[in-house]
Amino acid sequence: MASAQPTTRPSSLYAKLLRLDNPIRSLTVAFWLWKAVLYFVVAYCPGVGYDTSTSLISYAAHPTSDHLEPLSGPLKFARWDAIYFLDIAEKGYIYEQEWAFGWGYTKLLSLLVSGIQLSGGITGPNTIAVVGVALSHVAHYLSVLSLYRLSANIFGHATAAQHLICFLSAALHIISPAGAFLSAPYGESIVSFLNMTGFYLYSASLIAERNGATGLRDFRVLTSAVLFAVATMVRSNGVLSGFLFAYDAVVLAWKTLTKGPTMHNTIQLAVIILGGCIVASGMVIPQFLAYRMYCMSETDLQPWCEWTVPSIYGWVQNHYWDVGFLRYWTISNLPLFLLAGPMLAVLCRSAVWALQSPSSSSTSPGSMLTRLAVPQGLLAVMAFTSYHVQIINRISSGYPLWYWFLVTSAVDTASSTPKLSRTVVIAVYSMVAYAMIQAVLFGSFLPPA
């Protein structure tokens, strides 16, 4: 939310260090330097790690040796779930349990690799790994820029303090606790980019509404819905972003009931409902494709085919991966809850902070804080009760609210000379330390994942 213009100029130290006069260039330099460090750490970790799965998929493509060769370069990023993503992108969905891994991401990888093949390039696990790593880097970079623009829509960018909030929020996203997962062939960076850009467009639609540009408003709303739908195809938690549409649908429906229908409200409500349906399609389309594959025959039907709402994703998560309410609550998993604890606490606290923020009109970009609080809070609760809890450290990367909470807790927006508190400094040091440790473990194929 905008504050008064400063009476004095910000210190030259901050201007030189953070280059608030050219934040995009500063973020770009910081991003690629950070990515270079992470790449070096992961790519040059010695040995094949305790699990040889990555070496096996490479060996299967080129079985010319009687032993496993040491991995290097992009293939070192093919760890944990990335092994499934690469294999599915190359061969398609063969086994039912593979449907736990986002159809949208594997399809995108497959299309990119097919393009390389059509142009005469060599394909295989190594090529797919290179494509996946490159795609993740580009998507993460664009996500950082989207978060900067989104922050400017929410908090303004007229003062030095506002510039600092926008810059630091995007900078924290660079060193997100997701760490190496935002560089590896995973869907997290794609979801982050789609979510951040979708949130940016939705906030921009509120600005268009306030300015009376209804056509532009509707275009931005529907475009954001398409982005959220694609995010949902990549990772199912992307559907939580559909709460923005549910929120505005309730607000508009209540306004219609209490003040009577108008053409303006009716059209806007129709667009919002259409947008919500588009977001839901991101969940429905992959389920339909799986239903057609497994349930259209008359014999050997799987149990999930008979469900009232058939869902192969729900079935494989429950049946093959043991994901369900409180199933992860075991003594052996206690260290993973401790690892996820700080992020869960920040997500919940920042959601409460957003809900307690000063109320504003529903067409103000500042009201986005309320809209974003519920999806983030639901994500934290679901991770705590029903997910493999440690993944919260990586899937939280696509939600902007907690970055803003940390930064605004450390920056005084009313001050003419922005100053950083120890809070943000400690947060940055902790995230950097965690990312470095995680990169070593990831490159060595060691948990946690």
C-alpha positions as CSV (number, residue, x, y, z in Angstrom):
1,M,0.0,0.0,0.0
2,A,1.4,3.4,-1.0
3,S,2.9,5.7,1.6
4,A,3.9,9.4,1.4
5,Q,6.7,10.6,-0.7
6,P,10.1,10.7,1.2
7,T,11.5,14.0,2.3
8,T,15.1,12.9,1.9
9,R,16.9,10.7,-0.6
10,P,17.8,7.2,0.3
11,S,21.4,6.5,1.4
12,S,23.9,6.2,-1.4
13,L,24.9,2.8,0.1
14,Y,21.6,1.2,-0.6
15,A,21.4,2.9,-4.0
16,K,24.8,1.4,-4.9
17,L,24.4,-2.0,-3.2
18,L,20.8,-2.8,-4.3
19,R,20.7,-0.6,-7.5
20,L,17.2,0.5,-6.9
21,D,17.6,2.8,-9.9
22,N,17.8,-0.3,-12.1
23,P,16.2,-3.2,-10.1
24,I,15.7,-5.5,-13.1
25,R,19.4,-5.5,-14.0
26,S,20.3,-6.0,-10.3
27,L,17.9,-8.9,-10.0
28,T,19.2,-10.5,-13.2
29,V,22.8,-10.3,-12.1
30,A,22.0,-11.7,-8.7
31,F,19.9,-14.5,-10.1
32,W,22.4,-15.8,-12.6
33,L,25.3,-15.6,-10.1
34,W,23.2,-17.5,-7.5
35,K,22.2,-20.1,-10.1
36,A,25.9,-20.5,-11.2
37,V,26.9,-21.3,-7.6
38,L,24.0,-23.8,-7.2
39,Y,24.8,-25.5,-10.5
40,F,28.5,-25.9,-9.6
41,V,27.7,-27.4,-6.2
42,V,25.1,-29.9,-7.6
43,A,26.9,-30.8,-10.8
44,Y,30.3,-31.5,-9.3
45,C,29.3,-33.4,-6.2
46,P,31.5,-36.5,-6.2
47,G,30.1,-40.0,-6.8
48,V,26.8,-41.4,-8.0
49,G,25.2,-41.0,-4.6
50,Y,23.6,-43.7,-2.5
51,D,20.9,-44.4,-5.1
52,T,22.0,-45.3,-8.7
53,S,18.7,-44.7,-10.4
54,T,20.0,-41.8,-12.4
55,S,22.9,-43.8,-13.6
56,L,20.7,-46.6,-14.6
57,I,18.5,-44.5,-16.9
58,S,21.6,-43.1,-18.5
59,Y,23.0,-46.7,-18.8
60,A,19.8,-47.9,-20.4
61,A,20.1,-45.3,-23.1
62,H,23.7,-46.2,-23.9
63,P,24.4,-49.7,-22.6
64,T,28.0,-49.8,-23.9
65,S,29.7,-50.2,-20.5
66,D,29.7,-53.0,-17.9
67,H,29.7,-50.5,-15.0
68,L,27.9,-47.3,-14.1
69,E,29.7,-44.1,-15.2
70,P,30.0,-41.1,-12.9
71,L,27.4,-38.5,-13.6
72,S,28.2,-34.9,-14.4
73,G,26.5,-31.8,-15.7
74,P,22.7,-31.5,-16.1
75,L,22.1,-35.2,-15.5
76,K,23.3,-34.7,-11.9
77,F,20.0,-32.8,-11.4
78,A,18.0,-35.9,-12.3
79,R,17.3,-36.9,-8.7
80,W,14.3,-38.2,-6.8
81,D,11.0,-37.3,-8.7
82,A,13.0,-35.9,-11.7
83,I,13.9,-39.5,-12.7
84,Y,10.2,-40.1,-13.2
85,F,9.7,-36.8,-15.1
86,L,12.5,-37.6,-17.5
87,D,11.4,-41.2,-18.1
88,I,7.8,-40.2,-18.6
89,A,8.7,-37.4,-21.0
90,E,10.7,-39.9,-23.1
91,K,8.3,-42.9,-23.0
92,G,4.9,-41.6,-21.9
93,Y,2.9,-43.0,-19.0
94,I,3.4,-46.7,-18.8
95,Y,2.7,-47.6,-15.2
96,E,-0.4,-46.4,-13.3
97,Q,1.6,-45.1,-10.4
98,E,3.4,-42.6,-12.7
99,W,0.2,-40.5,-12.9
100,A,1.3,-39.0,-9.5
101,F,3.7,-36.9,-11.5
102,G,2.2,-33.9,-13.2
103,W,0.9,-34.5,-16.7
104,G,1.4,-30.9,-17.7
105,Y,5.1,-30.8,-16.9
106,T,5.9,-34.2,-18.6
107,K,3.9,-33.2,-21.6
108,L,5.8,-29.9,-21.9
109,L,9.1,-31.7,-21.7
110,S,8.0,-34.2,-24.2
111,L,6.9,-31.5,-26.7
112,L,10.2,-29.6,-26.3
113,V,12.2,-32.8,-26.8
114,S,10.1,-33.8,-29.8
115,G,10.9,-30.4,-31.4
116,I,14.6,-31.1,-30.9
117,Q,14.2,-34.6,-32.5
118,L,12.3,-33.1,-35.5
119,S,15.1,-30.6,-36.1
120,G,17.6,-33.5,-36.2
121,G,19.0,-33.3,-32.7
122,I,19.9,-36.2,-30.5
123,T,17.4,-37.2,-27.8
124,G,17.6,-39.4,-24.7
125,P,17.9,-39.0,-21.0
126,N,20.9,-36.5,-21.2
127,T,19.1,-34.3,-23.7
128,I,15.8,-34.3,-21.7
129,A,17.8,-33.5,-18.6
130,V,19.4,-30.5,-20.4
131,V,16.0,-29.3,-21.6
132,G,14.5,-29.7,-18.1
133,V,17.3,-27.9,-16.4
134,A,17.3,-25.0,-18.9
135,L,13.5,-24.8,-18.7
136,S,13.6,-24.6,-14.9
137,H,16.2,-21.8,-14.9
138,V,14.3,-19.7,-17.4
139,A,11.0,-20.2,-15.6
140,H,12.5,-19.3,-12.3
141,Y,14.1,-16.2,-13.7
142,L,10.8,-15.1,-15.2
143,S,9.0,-15.9,-11.9
144,V,11.4,-13.5,-10.1
145,L,10.5,-10.7,-12.6
146,S,6.8,-11.4,-12.3
147,L,7.0,-11.2,-8.5
148,Y,8.7,-7.9,-8.8
149,R,6.0,-6.5,-11.0
150,L,3.3,-8.1,-8.8
151,S,4.8,-6.5,-5.7
152,A,4.8,-3.1,-7.4
153,N,1.1,-3.5,-8.1
154,I,0.4,-4.3,-4.5
155,F,2.7,-2.0,-2.6
156,G,3.4,0.8,-5.1
157,H,6.8,1.9,-6.3
158,A,6.8,5.6,-5.9
159,T,9.1,5.8,-2.8
160,A,12.5,4.3,-1.9
161,A,10.9,2.1,0.8
162,Q,8.4,0.7,-1.7
163,H,11.1,0.1,-4.2
164,L,13.0,-1.8,-1.5
165,I,10.0,-4.0,-0.7
166,C,9.6,-4.9,-4.3
167,F,13.3,-5.6,-4.8
168,L,13.8,-7.6,-1.7
169,S,10.7,-9.7,-2.2
170,A,12.0,-10.7,-5.7
171,A,15.5,-11.2,-4.3
172,L,14.2,-13.6,-1.6
173,H,12.5,-15.6,-4.3
174,I,15.9,-16.1,-6.0
175,I,17.3,-17.8,-2.9
176,S,14.0,-19.6,-2.1
177,P,14.2,-22.6,0.2
178,A,13.3,-24.6,-2.9
179,G,16.9,-24.2,-3.8
180,A,18.2,-26.9,-6.2
181,F,14.6,-28.0,-7.0
182,L,14.1,-24.7,-8.9
183,S,17.1,-25.6,-11.1
184,A,16.3,-29.3,-11.6
185,P,13.9,-31.0,-14.0
186,Y,10.9,-30.4,-11.6
187,G,7.7,-28.6,-12.0
188,E,8.2,-26.2,-9.1
189,S,9.8,-23.4,-11.2
190,I,7.0,-23.7,-13.8
191,V,4.3,-23.5,-11.3
192,S,6.0,-20.6,-9.6
193,F,6.2,-18.7,-12.9
194,L,2.6,-19.4,-13.8
195,N,1.3,-18.6,-10.3
196,M,3.3,-15.3,-10.0
197,T,2.3,-14.2,-13.5
198,G,-1.3,-15.2,-12.9
199,F,-1.4,-13.2,-9.7
200,Y,0.2,-10.3,-11.4
201,L,-2.4,-10.3,-14.2
202,Y,-5.2,-10.7,-11.6
203,S,-4.0,-7.7,-9.6
204,A,-3.6,-5.8,-12.9
205,S,-7.3,-6.6,-13.6
206,L,-8.2,-4.9,-10.4
207,I,-6.4,-1.8,-11.5
208,A,-8.2,-1.9,-14.9
209,E,-11.5,-2.3,-13.1
210,R,-10.7,0.8,-10.9
211,N,-9.9,2.7,-14.1
212,G,-13.1,1.7,-15.9
213,A,-11.3,-0.4,-18.5
214,T,-13.7,-3.4,-18.3
215,G,-12.6,-5.1,-21.5
216,L,-9.0,-5.1,-20.4
217,R,-10.1,-6.3,-16.9
218,D,-11.9,-9.3,-18.4
219,F,-9.0,-10.2,-20.7
220,R,-6.6,-10.1,-17.8
221,V,-8.9,-12.2,-15.6
222,L,-9.3,-14.9,-18.2
223,T,-5.6,-14.9,-19.1
224,S,-4.7,-15.4,-15.4
225,A,-7.2,-18.3,-15.3
226,V,-5.5,-20.0,-18.2
227,L,-2.1,-19.7,-16.4
228,F,-3.6,-21.1,-13.2
229,A,-5.1,-24.0,-15.2
230,V,-1.7,-24.9,-16.7
231,A,-0.1,-24.6,-13.3
232,T,-2.7,-27.1,-12.0
233,M,-1.8,-29.5,-14.8
234,V,1.9,-29.3,-13.7
235,R,1.2,-29.6,-9.9
236,S,-2.2,-30.2,-8.4
237,N,-1.8,-27.5,-5.7
238,G,-2.0,-24.9,-8.5
239,V,-5.8,-25.3,-8.3
240,L,-5.7,-23.4,-4.9
241,S,-5.1,-20.2,-6.9
242,G,-8.7,-20.6,-8.1
243,F,-9.8,-19.2,-4.7
244,L,-9.3,-15.7,-6.2
245,F,-12.2,-16.4,-8.6
246,A,-14.3,-17.9,-5.8
247,Y,-13.7,-14.9,-3.6
248,D,-14.8,-12.4,-6.3
249,A,-17.7,-14.6,-7.3
250,V,-19.1,-14.5,-3.7
251,V,-18.5,-10.7,-3.5
252,L,-20.3,-10.0,-6.8
253,A,-23.1,-12.4,-5.9
254,W,-23.6,-10.7,-2.6
255,K,-23.6,-7.3,-4.2
256,T,-26.2,-8.5,-6.7
257,L,-28.4,-9.8,-4.0
258,T,-28.2,-6.7,-1.8
259,K,-28.2,-4.0,-4.4
260,G,-29.9,-5.6,-7.3
261,P,-28.4,-6.8,-10.6
262,T,-26.7,-4.5,-13.0
263,M,-25.3,-5.2,-16.5
264,H,-21.8,-4.4,-15.3
265,N,-21.9,-6.8,-12.3
266,T,-23.6,-9.5,-14.3
267,I,-21.0,-9.5,-17.1
268,Q,-18.2,-9.4,-14.5
269,L,-19.7,-12.3,-12.5
270,A,-20.0,-14.3,-15.8
271,V,-16.3,-13.7,-16.6
272,I,-15.3,-14.7,-13.0
273,I,-17.3,-17.9,-13.2
274,L,-15.9,-18.7,-16.6
275,G,-12.4,-18.1,-15.2
276,G,-13.1,-20.4,-12.3
277,C,-14.2,-23.1,-14.7
278,I,-11.0,-22.7,-16.8
279,V,-8.9,-23.1,-13.6
280,A,-10.9,-26.3,-12.7
281,S,-10.2,-27.7,-16.2
282,G,-6.5,-27.9,-15.3
283,M,-7.5,-30.6,-12.8
284,V,-10.2,-32.2,-15.0
285,I,-8.3,-32.7,-18.3
286,P,-5.5,-35.0,-17.0
287,Q,-8.0,-37.0,-15.1
288,F,-10.2,-37.4,-18.2
289,L,-7.2,-38.6,-20.2
290,A,-6.3,-41.2,-17.6
291,Y,-10.0,-42.3,-17.3
292,R,-10.1,-42.8,-21.1
293,M,-6.9,-44.9,-20.9
294,Y,-7.8,-47.1,-17.9
295,C,-11.6,-47.0,-17.5
296,M,-13.1,-47.2,-21.0
297,S,-12.7,-51.0,-21.3
298,E,-15.2,-53.4,-19.8
299,T,-12.7,-55.6,-18.0
300,D,-10.0,-55.2,-15.3
301,L,-11.3,-51.9,-14.1
302,Q,-9.4,-50.3,-11.3
303,P,-11.3,-49.3,-8.2
304,W,-11.0,-45.6,-8.8
305,C,-12.9,-46.0,-12.1
306,E,-16.0,-46.7,-10.0
307,W,-15.7,-43.6,-7.8
308,T,-18.4,-41.0,-7.9
309,V,-15.7,-38.6,-9.1
310,P,-13.0,-40.7,-10.7
311,S,-9.5,-39.5,-9.9
312,I,-6.4,-41.4,-10.9
313,Y,-4.3,-38.8,-9.1
314,G,-6.1,-39.4,-5.8
315,W,-5.9,-43.2,-6.3
316,V,-2.2,-43.4,-7.0
317,Q,-1.3,-41.0,-4.2
318,N,-3.3,-43.0,-1.8
319,H,-2.5,-46.6,-3.1
320,Y,1.1,-46.3,-4.2
321,W,2.6,-43.4,-2.4
322,D,0.7,-43.7,0.9
323,V,-0.4,-40.0,0.9
324,G,-3.5,-39.3,3.0
325,F,-4.8,-37.6,6.1
326,L,-2.3,-38.0,9.0
327,R,-0.6,-40.9,7.3
328,Y,2.7,-39.1,7.4
329,W,2.4,-38.6,11.2
330,T,4.9,-41.3,12.3
331,I,7.8,-41.1,14.7
332,S,10.3,-41.9,11.9
333,N,9.1,-38.8,10.0
334,L,9.5,-36.4,13.0
335,P,12.8,-35.0,11.6
336,L,11.0,-34.1,8.4
337,F,8.3,-32.2,10.3
338,L,11.1,-30.4,12.2
339,L,12.7,-29.5,8.8
340,A,9.4,-28.2,7.4
341,G,8.5,-26.4,10.7
342,P,10.0,-23.0,10.0
343,M,8.4,-22.7,6.6
344,L,5.0,-24.0,7.9
345,A,5.2,-21.4,10.6
346,V,6.0,-18.5,8.2
347,L,3.3,-19.6,5.8
348,C,0.6,-19.6,8.5
349,R,1.8,-16.4,10.2
350,S,2.0,-14.5,6.9
351,A,-1.6,-15.7,6.0
352,V,-2.9,-14.4,9.4
353,W,-0.9,-11.1,8.8
354,A,-2.6,-10.7,5.4
355,L,-6.1,-11.3,6.8
356,Q,-5.4,-8.7,9.5
357,S,-4.2,-6.1,7.1
358,P,-6.2,-2.9,6.9
359,S,-9.3,-3.6,4.8
360,S,-9.6,-1.9,1.4
361,S,-12.1,-1.9,-1.4
362,S,-12.5,-5.1,-3.4
363,T,-11.1,-3.4,-6.5
364,S,-7.9,-2.2,-4.8
365,P,-4.7,-4.2,-5.6
366,G,-4.1,-4.2,-1.8
367,S,-7.2,-6.5,-1.4
368,M,-5.1,-9.2,-3.1
369,L,-3.5,-9.8,0.3
370,T,-6.8,-11.2,1.5
371,R,-7.3,-13.2,-1.7
372,L,-3.9,-14.8,-1.4
373,A,-4.1,-15.5,2.3
374,V,-6.5,-18.4,2.0
375,P,-4.7,-20.4,-0.8
376,Q,-1.4,-20.1,1.1
377,G,-3.0,-21.1,4.4
378,L,-4.7,-24.1,2.9
379,L,-1.4,-25.2,1.3
380,A,0.3,-25.1,4.8
381,V,-2.5,-27.0,6.5
382,M,-2.6,-29.6,3.7
383,A,1.1,-30.1,3.9
384,F,1.0,-30.5,7.6
385,T,-1.8,-33.0,7.6
386,S,-1.8,-34.8,4.3
387,Y,1.4,-34.4,2.2
388,H,4.9,-35.6,2.5
389,V,5.5,-32.6,4.7
390,Q,9.1,-31.8,3.7
391,I,8.0,-30.8,0.2
392,I,6.5,-27.6,1.6
393,N,10.0,-26.1,1.4
394,R,9.9,-26.3,-2.4
395,I,6.2,-25.9,-3.3
396,S,5.9,-22.7,-1.2
397,S,8.2,-21.0,-3.7
398,G,5.2,-20.1,-5.9
399,Y,3.3,-18.2,-3.3
400,P,4.3,-14.5,-2.8
401,L,2.6,-13.7,0.5
402,W,5.3,-15.0,2.8
403,Y,8.0,-13.1,0.9
404,W,6.1,-9.9,1.5
405,F,5.6,-10.7,5.2
406,L,9.3,-11.2,5.8
407,V,10.2,-8.0,3.9
408,T,7.5,-5.7,5.3
409,S,8.4,-6.9,8.8
410,A,11.9,-5.6,8.2
411,V,11.3,-2.4,6.2
412,D,9.6,0.7,7.5
413,T,7.4,1.9,4.6
414,A,7.0,5.3,6.3
415,S,10.7,6.0,6.6
416,S,12.4,8.2,4.1
417,T,15.6,6.1,4.5
418,P,14.8,2.5,4.2
419,K,16.6,0.3,6.8
420,L,16.8,-3.5,7.1
421,S,16.2,-5.1,10.5
422,R,18.0,-8.2,11.8
423,T,14.8,-10.2,10.8
424,V,15.4,-10.1,7.1
425,V,19.2,-10.5,7.5
426,I,18.7,-13.7,9.5
427,A,16.1,-14.9,7.1
428,V,18.5,-14.4,4.1
429,Y,21.4,-16.0,5.9
430,S,19.3,-19.0,6.9
431,M,17.9,-19.5,3.4
432,V,21.4,-19.3,1.8
433,A,22.8,-21.8,4.3
434,Y,19.9,-24.2,3.8
435,A,20.1,-23.9,0.0
436,M,23.9,-24.7,0.1
437,I,23.4,-27.8,2.4
438,Q,20.4,-28.9,0.3
439,A,22.4,-28.6,-2.9
440,V,25.1,-30.9,-1.6
441,L,22.6,-33.4,-0.4
442,F,20.7,-33.2,-3.7
443,G,23.8,-33.6,-5.8
444,S,24.7,-36.7,-3.8
445,F,21.2,-38.1,-4.0
446,L,20.7,-37.9,-0.3
447,P,17.5,-37.0,1.5
448,P,15.6,-34.9,2.4
449,A,13.7,-34.5,-0.9
